Amino acid sequence: METLEFVIYPDGRVQEMVTGIVGASCAEVTAAIEAQLGKVVSHQPTSEFFTQPDTLQQTAVNQVGHSQW
C-alpha cells in the first residue's frame, strides 16, 4: 500500500514521508507535489528507497529433436 504523509509545522515547514513505494520511483510520485510546496531543503531516503523492485526473468529453451518418421 502506497502512503504519502505530510506534517505541516507552524513555521511553514512541510515534512513528507513516503512508504510502500520501492526504489527511487517515489521521487516521480512526489515531484509535482514538491514543486508546488516550494524549496526542498533535505531528503532522507528510507530503506524502501534502496530496495530493488522484484523482477521476473524467464528464459525460453527451444529443444529441437530429430524425428524418427
DODOTI-980064 format. One record per residue: x negated, y, z negated of N, C-alpha, C in turn; residue in three letters. Coordinates in steps of 0.1 Angstrom, whole numbers, plus 5000, padded with zeros to 4 digits. Each point is the difference from the previous one (the first is absolute). Layout:
<gugus>
XYZXYZXYZALA/...
</gugus>
This chain:
<gugus>
499249885000500850125000499150125000MET/500250095009499350125002500650114991GLU/499150074992500550104991499150125000THR/500650125001499350134999500650074988LEU/499150044991500450074988499350134999GLU/500850104997499450144999500350054986PHE/498950064994500150074988499750155003VAL/500950094996499850145003499850074986ILE/498850054999499650074987500550145000TYR/500250064988500450144998499250105008PRO/498749975001499150095007500049995016ASP/500949915005500249985014499249895006GLY/499149944992499349885006500949885002ARG/499749925010500949895003499049885000VAL/500449894993499349885000500849905007GLN/499449945010500749905008499449864998GLU/500849904997499649864998500749915010MET/499249925008500649915010499749864995VAL/501049925000499849864997500749915010THR/499549885002500749915009499650015015GLY/499050085003499550025013498649955000ILE/499749905008498649945001499250075010VAL/498750034996499150065009500150155001GLY/499450065010499950145002501350065007ALA/501049915003501250055006500850094991SER/499750014987500750094991499850145004CYS/498850035006499750145005500950045011ALA/500449905009501050035010501450034995GLU/500349934989501350024994500250134993VAL/498950054994500050124992499650125007THR/499449995012499450125007501050115001ALA/501249985005501050105003500450074986ALA/500249924990500450064987498950084995ILE/498749965000498950084995499850125008GLU/500350005013499950135008501050104995ALA/501249964996501050094995499750054986GLN/499349914992499850044986498950104999LEU/499050005009498950094999498649934999GLY/499150074995498649964999499949874991LYS/499349905006499749884992498750024993VAL/500049994987498850024992499149884999VAL/500749884998499249884998500949885003SER/499349895003500649875003499449904990HIS/500849914995499549894992500649875005GLN/499349935009500549885006500349894989PRO/501149935001500249884991499449885006THR/500149894993499549875004500749965013SER/501350045002500749965012499450065012GLU/499450124999499350075011498949915006PHE/499349934991498849925004500449865004PHE/501349964999500449875004500350005015THR/499549895006500249985014501449945003GLN/500750055010501349945003499849855004PRO/501049924997499949865004500349995015ASP/499249935007500149985014500149855003THR/500849975010500249865004499249985013LEU/499149905000499249985012500349865004GLN/500449995013500349875006499049975011GLN/499649875001499149965010500749895008THR/500150025013500649915009498949905005ALA/500349874999499149905006500749935011VAL/499450015012500649935011499149885003ASN/500749884999499249885003500549945013GLN/499149975009500449955013499549855000VAL/500949915002499649865001500249955014GLY/499449885003500249945013501149915000HIS/500850005010501249925001499649865006SER/500749904995499749865005501049965010GLN/500550095008501049965010499449935011TRP/
</gugus>
